[in-house]
Amino acid sequence: MEVMNYPLVLLDNGKLMVCGGFWDGRMFLLATDNDHILETYYNHTETVSALAVDKDETYLVTGNIQ
């Protein structure tokens, strides 16, 4: 998967990546070493344009900036 101009956060020392930015509100959890999609999340009804994670990587905050 090619990721360009999508909001993303890296997790687990760069081994995992969460990315949003898709028109239907999907977000993906990807393994960065092989670009495999590990999980697909459908928690939003609009494009996720903002992602943030706390320093302990316990909480992921997602949102839409309009």
Backbone torsions as a table, in degrees:
resi	resn	phi	psi	omega
1	MET	NA	129.6	176.5
2	GLU	-91.8	125.2	-178.7
3	VAL	-112.5	115.2	178.9
4	MET	-138.7	130.1	178.3
5	ASN	59.4	32.3	175.2
6	TYR	-111.9	143.5	174.1
7	PRO	-68.0	139.0	179.4
8	LEU	-152.4	157.4	172.5
9	VAL	-133.8	143.8	176.2
10	LEU	-98.0	141.6	-178.8
11	LEU	-129.4	163.6	174.0
12	ASP	52.5	53.1	179.7
13	ASN	56.0	37.6	176.4
14	GLY	85.3	5.0	-179.3
15	LYS	-80.0	-24.3	-179.6
16	LEU	-126.3	152.9	179.1
17	MET	-139.4	133.8	171.2
18	VAL	-106.6	128.6	178.1
19	CYS	-132.0	146.1	176.6
20	GLY	-122.3	-152.7	176.7
21	GLY	96.3	6.8	-177.8
22	PHE	-94.3	140.8	-170.5
23	TRP	-58.3	-26.7	-176.0
24	ASP	-95.6	10.1	176.4
25	GLY	86.0	2.2	179.6
26	ARG	-67.9	152.1	169.4
27	MET	-133.0	150.9	-179.6
28	PHE	-123.7	143.5	168.2
29	LEU	-104.9	119.7	-175.1
30	LEU	-120.0	147.4	168.4
31	ALA	-84.4	123.7	-174.4
32	THR	-75.0	-19.5	-178.6
33	ASP	-76.3	-22.9	-178.0
34	ASN	-139.0	5.1	178.9
35	ASP	61.0	21.2	176.6
36	HIS	-75.9	136.8	176.1
37	ILE	-80.1	117.9	-178.9
38	LEU	-90.5	-35.7	179.8
39	GLU	-147.3	149.4	171.3
40	THR	-122.6	131.0	-178.2
41	TYR	-114.0	137.0	-179.7
42	TYR	-120.8	50.7	-173.3
43	ASN	-89.4	-8.9	-177.9
44	HIS	-121.0	154.7	176.3
45	THR	-100.2	-9.7	177.5
46	GLU	-130.5	173.8	-177.6
47	THR	-58.3	129.2	174.0
48	VAL	-81.0	115.0	-175.9
49	SER	-113.6	0.9	179.1
50	ALA	-144.3	133.4	177.5
51	LEU	-135.1	141.6	175.3
52	ALA	-150.4	151.4	178.0
53	VAL	-133.8	146.2	178.0
54	ASP	-75.5	167.3	-173.2
55	LYS	-65.0	-24.5	177.8
56	ASP	-89.8	-0.9	-179.1
57	GLU	57.9	37.1	177.6
58	THR	-92.4	-37.5	-175.7
59	TYR	-120.5	135.2	173.6
60	LEU	-113.7	125.2	178.9
61	VAL	-107.0	130.6	-179.2
62	THR	-125.4	153.0	179.4
63	GLY	-167.5	-179.5	-179.3
64	ASN	-127.7	122.6	178.5
65	ILE	-102.3	120.7	-179.9
66	GLN	-119.2	NA	NA
